[in-house]
Amino acid sequence: MENFLHEKLNGGCKIYLNCSENKPLGIVGIAPDDEICLLYVLPNEQGKGCGSELLEYAIKLCEKPWLTVLETNLNAIKFYEKRGFIFDGEKDISSKKRISEYKYVYRGENM
């Protein structure tokens, strides 16, 4: 994870941390092109609203927020769609993994 975070930071990604009582709960990253390139919540903190808070914070910082989701990550797709993201029709198939990533753009919660 440390190498992944360094890679994101070196690429211009800004990373924000959600903490409670000086304990990290989750992180969100925003790339220079408004891609929400990272959203991670500790497993024991999932389902408590931390991910939603981080996503809402990231959306407010972006002019045109967007993100990609693996086609097999149905929980994440449901999470993002519930919060106003829609599939824009673009998908990228990784030649190594043979798994598609779907691009989602933010359209707002009350479409």
C-alpha positions in Angstrom: 0.0 0.0 0.0 2.9 2.4 0.8 4.3 2.0 -2.8 0.8 2.6 -4.2 0.4 5.8 -2.2 3.8 7.1 -3.2 2.9 6.4 -6.9 -0.3 8.4 -6.5 1.4 11.3 -4.8 4.2 11.4 -7.4 1.5 11.5 -10.0 0.0 14.7 -8.5 -2.8 13.0 -6.5 -3.8 14.8 -3.3 -4.7 12.4 -0.5 -7.1 13.2 2.4 -7.4 11.2 5.6 -10.5 10.7 7.7 -9.5 10.2 11.4 -11.3 9.8 14.7 -9.5 10.3 17.9 -6.2 10.4 16.0 -6.9 7.0 14.5 -7.1 6.8 10.7 -10.4 5.4 9.3 -10.1 5.8 5.6 -8.5 7.8 2.8 -9.6 9.4 -0.5 -7.4 10.6 -3.3 -8.0 13.1 -6.1 -5.9 13.3 -9.2 -5.2 16.6 -11.0 -7.9 15.7 -13.7 -10.6 15.4 -11.0 -10.5 11.6 -11.0 -11.3 10.2 -7.5 -8.4 7.8 -7.8 -8.6 6.2 -4.4 -11.2 5.5 -1.8 -10.3 3.1 1.0 -11.9 2.5 4.4 -10.5 0.1 7.0 -12.6 -3.1 7.0 -13.7 -2.6 10.6 -14.9 0.9 9.8 -16.9 0.0 6.7 -20.7 0.6 6.8 -20.4 3.4 9.3 -20.5 6.4 6.9 -16.8 7.0 6.6 -16.6 6.2 2.9 -19.6 8.4 2.2 -18.0 11.3 4.1 -14.8 10.9 2.2 -16.6 10.7 -1.2 -18.7 13.7 -0.5 -15.6 15.7 0.5 -13.8 14.7 -2.7 -16.8 15.6 -4.8 -16.8 19.1 -3.3 -13.2 19.6 -4.2 -13.6 18.5 -7.8 -15.1 20.5 -10.7 -16.1 17.4 -12.7 -15.6 14.3 -10.5 -15.2 10.9 -12.1 -13.8 7.5 -11.2 -13.3 4.0 -12.5 -14.6 0.8 -11.0 -13.8 -2.8 -11.8 -16.7 -4.5 -13.5 -16.6 -7.3 -10.9 -16.8 -4.9 -7.9 -20.6 -4.8 -7.7 -20.7 -3.4 -4.1 -18.6 -0.4 -5.2 -20.8 0.1 -8.3 -23.9 0.1 -6.1 -22.2 2.5 -3.6 -21.2 5.0 -6.3 -24.5 4.9 -8.2 -26.4 5.5 -4.9 -24.3 8.6 -4.5 -25.0 10.1 -7.9 -22.4 8.5 -10.2 -23.5 7.1 -13.5 -21.7 4.9 -16.0 -20.7 7.0 -19.0 -20.4 4.1 -21.4 -16.6 4.0 -21.4 -14.8 0.9 -20.3 -11.2 -0.1 -20.4 -10.2 -3.8 -20.7 -6.9 -4.6 -19.0 -4.9 -6.9 -21.2 -3.2 -8.5 -18.2 -6.3 -9.2 -16.1 -9.1 -9.5 -18.7 -11.2 -7.4 -16.4 -13.0 -4.2 -17.5 -12.9 -1.0 -15.6 -16.0 1.2 -16.0 -15.8 5.0 -16.0 -18.4 6.7 -13.8 -19.1 10.4 -13.8 -20.8 12.4 -11.1 -24.3 13.7 -12.0 -25.5 14.5 -8.5 -27.7 12.6 -6.1 -31.0 14.2 -7.3 -30.8 13.5 -11.0 
